Amino acid sequence: IMLPAQNDADPHPYWYALVLGIFHVDVRLKSQNKPYEPMEFLWVRWLTHDMRYHSGWKSKRLPRITFMPFNDPQTFGFLDPNDVLRGSHLIPAFRHGHTKKLLPPSVARKPTENDEDWKYYHIGLFVDRDMVMRYRPGEGVGH
């Protein structure tokens, strides 16, 4: 998935995450005698923009991202589904292969993934015209 970036240190306009779980819960504050309210949230594993890799329209290369390392406290998180802009198409960077360094054995992976991640992914900008326009400076979605 992708959502608007909230970090001035990285000029890339979006953040990316892999959805690990979708949760629907009924919650209330224990201190208040109010009825339960429904709440939805996503459990995600964050990806980070590869700042060493030059990409974009001028360099004619798709943006490249990788999973955050497991020792970073921001590796996993919870999101309000309303913050998500849309799903994104991630293309494994086959040339760089798999790695076991980004996350030790974890429930965050499918058993078929053999405790490995692709080292990098490229962001598929060309899945549809709206996606392309999100990455064109000064252009708008739906044009």
C-alpha positions in Angstrom: 0.0 0.0 0.0 1.0 3.6 -0.3 0.3 6.7 1.8 1.4 10.3 1.8 5.0 10.8 3.2 5.2 12.7 6.4 9.0 13.1 6.5 10.9 16.1 5.1 14.2 14.2 5.1 13.2 12.1 2.1 12.0 13.9 -1.0 10.0 10.9 -2.1 6.3 11.8 -1.9 5.0 8.4 -0.5 5.5 5.9 2.2 5.0 2.2 1.5 4.0 -0.8 3.6 3.1 -4.5 3.3 -0.2 -5.3 5.0 0.2 -8.2 7.4 -3.2 -8.1 8.9 -6.6 -6.3 8.8 -8.3 -6.0 12.1 -11.9 -5.2 13.1 -12.3 -4.7 16.9 -14.9 -3.3 19.3 -13.3 -0.9 21.8 -14.1 1.4 24.7 -12.3 3.1 27.5 -12.5 1.1 30.6 -12.9 4.2 32.7 -16.0 5.3 30.8 -19.4 3.5 30.9 -20.0 4.0 27.1 -21.0 1.4 24.6 -18.3 -0.4 22.5 -17.3 1.3 19.2 -16.0 -0.4 16.1 -12.4 0.2 15.2 -10.5 -0.9 12.1 -6.7 -0.9 11.7 -4.0 -2.4 9.6 -0.9 -4.2 10.9 1.9 -3.3 8.5 5.6 -3.9 7.8 7.2 -0.7 6.6 9.4 -0.3 3.5 11.8 2.5 3.1 12.9 4.4 0.1 16.5 3.5 -1.0 18.2 7.0 -0.8 21.4 5.7 -2.5 19.6 4.7 -5.6 18.9 7.4 -8.2 15.5 7.1 -9.7 12.8 9.2 -11.4 11.9 10.7 -14.7 15.3 12.2 -15.4 17.3 9.1 -14.5 14.7 6.9 -16.2 14.6 4.4 -13.4 11.8 3.2 -11.2 12.0 4.1 -7.5 13.5 1.3 -5.3 12.5 0.4 -1.8 13.5 -2.2 0.8 12.0 -3.4 4.1 13.2 -1.6 7.2 15.7 -3.7 9.2 14.2 -5.7 12.1 16.3 -3.8 14.7 14.6 -0.5 13.8 11.7 0.2 16.2 9.7 1.5 13.3 9.8 -1.8 11.3 6.2 -2.7 12.1 3.2 -0.4 12.8 -0.5 0.0 12.9 -2.4 2.2 10.4 -5.9 3.7 10.1 -7.2 2.3 6.7 -8.4 5.8 5.9 -4.8 7.0 5.6 -4.1 4.6 2.7 -4.1 6.3 -0.7 -4.2 3.1 -2.7 -2.5 -0.3 -3.3 0.8 -0.2 -5.0 2.5 -2.6 -7.4 5.8 -3.8 -6.1 8.2 -5.6 -8.5 10.9 -7.7 -6.9 14.4 -6.5 -8.0 15.3 -10.0 -9.1 18.9 -9.0 -9.9 19.6 -8.5 -6.2 18.0 -11.7 -5.0 16.8 -12.7 -1.6 18.2 -11.9 1.9 17.6 -13.2 5.4 19.3 -10.1 7.0 16.2 -7.9 7.1 14.1 -10.0 9.5 14.8 -13.2 11.4 12.2 -16.0 11.4 8.9 -14.3 12.1 5.1 -14.7 11.9 5.3 -11.6 9.7 6.2 -13.8 6.8 4.3 -16.6 5.0 5.7 -20.1 5.6 6.4 -20.4 1.9 8.8 -17.5 2.0 11.5 -19.6 3.6 12.4 -16.8 6.1 13.6 -14.6 3.2 12.7 -11.3 1.7 13.5 -9.8 -1.7 16.4 -7.4 -1.0 14.8 -4.6 -3.0 11.5 -3.8 -4.8 10.8 -1.4 -7.6 7.6 0.6 -7.5 5.4 -0.2 -10.5 4.5 3.3 -11.6 2.8 2.2 -14.8 0.0 0.0 -13.6 -2.6 2.6 -14.6 -2.8 6.3 -15.6 -3.8 7.5 -12.1 -0.7 5.9 -10.7 1.6 7.5 -13.3 0.1 10.9 -12.6 0.9 10.6 -8.9 4.6 10.6 -9.8 4.5 13.4 -12.4 5.4 16.8 -10.8 2.6 19.3 -11.3 0.2 16.8 -12.7 -3.0 15.5 -11.1 -4.8 12.1 -10.7 -7.6 11.7 -13.3 -5.9 13.8 -16.0 
